[in-house]
Amino acid sequence: MTEHRRRRRARLAALAATGLLAGSVLAGCSGDDEPGPAPASSSAAPSEEAAPLTTKASLGTVTGKLPPAARRSLRTDVGAAVDAWIDGAYGGDYPRTDFDGAFTTFTAGARQRAEADRRLMTNSGVGDSVDAVELTARRVRVDALARGGRAAAATAHVHVGLRVTGTDGEVRRDRVVGSLFLTRERGGWKVFGYDVKRGRV
């Protein structure tokens, strides 16, 4: 064995010991010309289920002065209050009859009114007779009134798309559009009123 080969083998042995060339060394020691088994992939297989649709929130008209950071917080915080309603009212697994969590970000008065409008403000009218409801669109545009560099009131213009699959396999598409009126209450945004419509597309 030549000096060059001895040095090359020593370098390979050192690298294999540290794991840097473990895959190459093992394949070289397979004893035949067939390639060794392919190493397991470190990445997980892609999921067949689509990721849940997230709300596209944007800022519309702001009356009064509001710093950029406060504008970002306004969009995020009002969007979160609206999301709580959308998820509780129209999301979830079906068939279902429990929509009690739909109005957690509503004031007491608005919650009472929305409870009376459950067939409009939630899927309670169809929840026990459908196999699935997919949210196909969820957009929110926030207008606000600012005072002293802080948002005092907001209007969230909402667009929600629904793909409803009945127990008979029939599919229909609904659309919920309108406005939610919000105010600050105990440090968070609360819905105190709404003007919402629902219909088939």
C-alpha positions as a Markdown table, in Angstrom:
| # | Residue | x | y | z |
|---|---|---|---|---|
| 1 | Met | 0.0 | 0.0 | 0.0 |
| 2 | Thr | 1.5 | 3.3 | -1.0 |
| 3 | Glu | 2.0 | 6.2 | 1.4 |
| 4 | His | -0.7 | 8.2 | -0.5 |
| 5 | Arg | -3.3 | 5.5 | 0.0 |
| 6 | Arg | -2.4 | 5.1 | 3.7 |
| 7 | Arg | -2.9 | 8.8 | 4.2 |
| 8 | Arg | -6.2 | 8.8 | 2.3 |
| 9 | Arg | -7.6 | 5.9 | 4.3 |
| 10 | Ala | -6.5 | 7.5 | 7.6 |
| 11 | Arg | -8.4 | 10.7 | 6.6 |
| 12 | Leu | -11.5 | 8.8 | 5.7 |
| 13 | Ala | -11.4 | 6.9 | 8.9 |
| 14 | Ala | -11.1 | 10.1 | 10.9 |
| 15 | Leu | -14.0 | 11.7 | 9.1 |
| 16 | Ala | -16.2 | 8.7 | 9.5 |
| 17 | Ala | -15.5 | 8.6 | 13.2 |
| 18 | Thr | -16.9 | 12.2 | 13.5 |
| 19 | Gly | -20.0 | 11.2 | 11.5 |
| 20 | Leu | -19.2 | 13.7 | 8.6 |
| 21 | Leu | -18.9 | 11.0 | 6.0 |
| 22 | Ala | -20.8 | 8.2 | 7.7 |
| 23 | Gly | -23.2 | 7.8 | 4.8 |
| 24 | Ser | -20.4 | 7.6 | 2.2 |
| 25 | Val | -18.3 | 5.2 | 4.2 |
| 26 | Leu | -21.2 | 2.8 | 4.8 |
| 27 | Ala | -22.1 | 2.8 | 1.1 |
| 28 | Gly | -18.5 | 2.1 | 0.2 |
| 29 | Cys | -18.5 | -1.0 | 2.5 |
| 30 | Ser | -21.6 | -2.6 | 1.0 |
| 31 | Gly | -19.4 | -5.3 | -0.6 |
| 32 | Asp | -21.0 | -5.0 | -4.1 |
| 33 | Asp | -21.8 | -2.5 | -6.8 |
| 34 | Glu | -25.4 | -2.0 | -5.7 |
| 35 | Pro | -26.1 | 1.3 | -4.0 |
| 36 | Gly | -26.9 | 1.2 | -0.2 |
| 37 | Pro | -30.3 | 2.1 | 1.2 |
| 38 | Ala | -31.2 | 5.7 | 0.7 |
| 39 | Pro | -30.9 | 7.7 | 3.9 |
| 40 | Ala | -34.2 | 8.6 | 5.6 |
| 41 | Ser | -35.4 | 12.1 | 4.8 |
| 42 | Ser | -35.3 | 14.6 | 7.7 |
| 43 | Ser | -38.3 | 16.5 | 6.3 |
| 44 | Ala | -41.8 | 15.3 | 7.1 |
| 45 | Ala | -44.2 | 14.4 | 4.2 |
| 46 | Pro | -46.5 | 17.2 | 3.2 |
| 47 | Ser | -49.9 | 17.1 | 4.8 |
| 48 | Glu | -52.8 | 16.4 | 2.5 |
| 49 | Glu | -55.0 | 18.7 | 4.5 |
| 50 | Ala | -55.0 | 22.3 | 3.6 |
| 51 | Ala | -54.0 | 24.8 | 6.2 |
| 52 | Pro | -56.9 | 26.7 | 7.9 |
| 53 | Leu | -57.8 | 29.9 | 6.1 |
| 54 | Thr | -56.6 | 33.0 | 8.0 |
| 55 | Thr | -58.2 | 36.4 | 8.0 |
| 56 | Lys | -56.9 | 39.0 | 5.7 |
| 57 | Ala | -57.1 | 42.2 | 7.8 |
| 58 | Ser | -56.5 | 45.7 | 6.5 |
| 59 | Leu | -56.7 | 49.2 | 7.8 |
| 60 | Gly | -59.2 | 51.5 | 6.1 |
| 61 | Thr | -60.0 | 55.1 | 7.0 |
| 62 | Val | -58.6 | 56.5 | 10.3 |
| 63 | Thr | -60.1 | 59.8 | 11.4 |
| 64 | Gly | -57.7 | 61.6 | 13.7 |
| 65 | Lys | -54.0 | 61.1 | 14.3 |
| 66 | Leu | -52.8 | 57.6 | 15.1 |
| 67 | Pro | -49.1 | 56.6 | 15.1 |
| 68 | Pro | -47.9 | 53.7 | 12.9 |
| 69 | Ala | -47.4 | 51.3 | 15.8 |
| 70 | Ala | -50.9 | 52.1 | 17.1 |
| 71 | Arg | -52.3 | 51.5 | 13.6 |
| 72 | Arg | -50.7 | 48.1 | 13.5 |
| 73 | Ser | -52.1 | 47.2 | 16.9 |
| 74 | Leu | -55.5 | 48.4 | 15.9 |
| 75 | Arg | -55.6 | 46.2 | 12.9 |
| 76 | Thr | -54.3 | 43.2 | 14.9 |
| 77 | Asp | -56.5 | 43.6 | 18.0 |
| 78 | Val | -59.7 | 44.4 | 16.1 |
| 79 | Gly | -59.0 | 41.5 | 13.8 |
| 80 | Ala | -58.6 | 39.2 | 16.7 |
| 81 | Ala | -62.0 | 40.3 | 18.2 |
| 82 | Val | -63.7 | 39.6 | 14.8 |
| 83 | Asp | -61.9 | 36.3 | 14.4 |
| 84 | Ala | -63.3 | 35.1 | 17.7 |
| 85 | Trp | -66.8 | 35.6 | 16.3 |
| 86 | Ile | -66.1 | 34.1 | 12.9 |
| 87 | Asp | -64.5 | 31.0 | 14.4 |
| 88 | Gly | -67.1 | 30.5 | 17.1 |
| 89 | Ala | -70.0 | 31.2 | 14.8 |
| 90 | Tyr | -69.1 | 29.5 | 11.5 |
| 91 | Gly | -66.0 | 27.4 | 12.0 |
| 92 | Gly | -65.5 | 24.1 | 13.8 |
| 93 | Asp | -66.5 | 20.5 | 13.2 |
| 94 | Tyr | -70.0 | 19.6 | 11.9 |
| 95 | Pro | -72.6 | 18.5 | 12.6 |
| 96 | Arg | -72.8 | 20.7 | 15.7 |
| 97 | Thr | -75.4 | 22.4 | 17.8 |
| 98 | Asp | -73.3 | 24.3 | 20.3 |
| 99 | Phe | -72.5 | 27.9 | 19.3 |
| 100 | Asp | -72.2 | 29.3 | 22.8 |
| 101 | Gly | -68.6 | 30.5 | 22.2 |
| 102 | Ala | -69.5 | 32.7 | 19.3 |
| 103 | Phe | -70.0 | 36.0 | 21.2 |
| 104 | Thr | -67.1 | 36.1 | 23.7 |
| 105 | Thr | -65.9 | 39.4 | 22.3 |
| 106 | Phe | -69.4 | 41.0 | 22.3 |
| 107 | Thr | -70.6 | 43.4 | 25.0 |
| 108 | Ala | -73.5 | 42.1 | 27.2 |
| 109 | Gly | -76.1 | 44.0 | 25.3 |
| 110 | Ala | -74.8 | 43.0 | 21.9 |
| 111 | Arg | -74.5 | 39.4 | 23.0 |
| 112 | Gln | -78.1 | 39.4 | 24.0 |
| 113 | Arg | -79.2 | 40.8 | 20.7 |
| 114 | Ala | -76.9 | 38.4 | 18.7 |
| 115 | Glu | -78.3 | 35.4 | 20.7 |
| 116 | Ala | -81.8 | 36.4 | 19.3 |
| 117 | Asp | -80.3 | 36.5 | 15.8 |
| 118 | Arg | -78.4 | 33.2 | 16.1 |
| 119 | Arg | -79.6 | 31.9 | 12.7 |
| 120 | Leu | -78.0 | 35.0 | 11.1 |
| 121 | Met | -75.0 | 35.5 | 13.4 |
| 122 | Thr | -74.0 | 31.8 | 13.6 |
| 123 | Asn | -74.6 | 28.5 | 11.7 |
| 124 | Ser | -77.1 | 27.3 | 14.3 |
| 125 | Gly | -79.8 | 27.2 | 11.7 |
| 126 | Val | -78.0 | 24.5 | 9.7 |
| 127 | Gly | -75.4 | 23.1 | 12.2 |
| 128 | Asp | -77.1 | 19.8 | 13.0 |
| 129 | Ser | -78.0 | 19.0 | 9.3 |
| 130 | Val | -74.7 | 19.5 | 7.5 |
| 131 | Asp | -71.6 | 17.4 | 7.3 |
| 132 | Ala | -69.0 | 20.2 | 6.8 |
| 133 | Val | -68.6 | 23.9 | 6.6 |
| 134 | Glu | -65.5 | 25.3 | 5.0 |
| 135 | Leu | -64.5 | 28.9 | 5.4 |
| 136 | Thr | -63.6 | 30.0 | 1.8 |
| 137 | Ala | -63.1 | 33.8 | 2.5 |
| 138 | Arg | -62.5 | 35.9 | 5.6 |
| 139 | Arg | -61.7 | 39.5 | 5.1 |
| 140 | Val | -61.8 | 42.4 | 7.5 |
| 141 | Arg | -61.3 | 46.1 | 6.8 |
| 142 | Val | -61.0 | 48.3 | 9.9 |
| 143 | Asp | -62.0 | 52.0 | 10.0 |
| 144 | Ala | -61.4 | 53.9 | 13.2 |
| 145 | Leu | -61.8 | 57.1 | 15.1 |
| 146 | Ala | -58.7 | 58.2 | 17.0 |
| 147 | Arg | -58.4 | 60.7 | 19.8 |
| 148 | Gly | -55.1 | 61.7 | 21.5 |
| 149 | Gly | -53.1 | 59.3 | 19.5 |
| 150 | Arg | -55.3 | 56.4 | 20.5 |
| 151 | Ala | -58.1 | 54.5 | 18.7 |
| 152 | Ala | -61.4 | 55.1 | 20.5 |
| 153 | Ala | -63.9 | 53.3 | 18.3 |
| 154 | Ala | -63.7 | 51.1 | 15.3 |
| 155 | Thr | -65.9 | 49.6 | 12.5 |
| 156 | Ala | -64.9 | 46.3 | 11.1 |
| 157 | His | -66.3 | 45.6 | 7.6 |
| 158 | Val | -66.5 | 41.9 | 7.3 |
| 159 | His | -66.7 | 39.4 | 4.4 |
| 160 | Val | -67.0 | 35.7 | 5.2 |
| 161 | Gly | -67.5 | 33.0 | 2.5 |
| 162 | Leu | -68.9 | 29.6 | 3.5 |
| 163 | Arg | -69.0 | 26.3 | 1.6 |
| 164 | Val | -71.7 | 24.2 | 3.2 |
| 165 | Thr | -71.9 | 20.5 | 2.5 |
| 166 | Gly | -75.2 | 18.9 | 3.5 |
| 167 | Thr | -75.7 | 15.3 | 4.8 |
| 168 | Asp | -77.0 | 14.4 | 1.3 |
| 169 | Gly | -73.7 | 15.6 | -0.3 |
| 170 | Glu | -75.3 | 18.7 | -1.8 |
| 171 | Val | -73.0 | 21.7 | -1.7 |
| 172 | Arg | -74.1 | 25.3 | -1.4 |
| 173 | Arg | -72.2 | 28.6 | -0.9 |
| 174 | Asp | -73.2 | 31.3 | 1.5 |
| 175 | Arg | -71.8 | 34.7 | 2.1 |
| 176 | Val | -71.9 | 36.7 | 5.3 |
| 177 | Val | -71.2 | 40.5 | 4.9 |
| 178 | Gly | -71.7 | 43.6 | 7.0 |
| 179 | Ser | -70.2 | 45.7 | 9.7 |
| 180 | Leu | -69.3 | 45.2 | 13.4 |
| 181 | Phe | -69.1 | 48.3 | 15.6 |
| 182 | Leu | -66.4 | 48.0 | 18.3 |
| 183 | Thr | -65.3 | 50.0 | 21.4 |
| 184 | Arg | -62.6 | 49.6 | 24.0 |
| 185 | Glu | -63.8 | 47.9 | 27.1 |
| 186 | Arg | -61.5 | 46.8 | 29.9 |
| 187 | Gly | -58.5 | 47.0 | 27.8 |
| 188 | Gly | -59.8 | 45.0 | 24.8 |
| 189 | Trp | -62.0 | 45.6 | 21.8 |
| 190 | Lys | -65.7 | 44.5 | 22.2 |
| 191 | Val | -68.5 | 44.4 | 19.6 |
| 192 | Phe | -71.4 | 46.6 | 20.8 |
| 193 | Gly | -73.4 | 46.6 | 17.6 |
| 194 | Tyr | -73.6 | 45.1 | 14.1 |
| 195 | Asp | -75.3 | 45.3 | 10.8 |
| 196 | Val | -74.9 | 41.9 | 9.1 |
| 197 | Lys | -76.6 | 40.1 | 6.2 |
| 198 | Arg | -76.4 | 36.5 | 5.0 |
| 199 | Gly | -77.4 | 34.9 | 1.7 |
| 200 | Arg | -76.5 | 32.3 | -0.9 |
| 201 | Val | -74.1 | 33.1 | -3.6 |
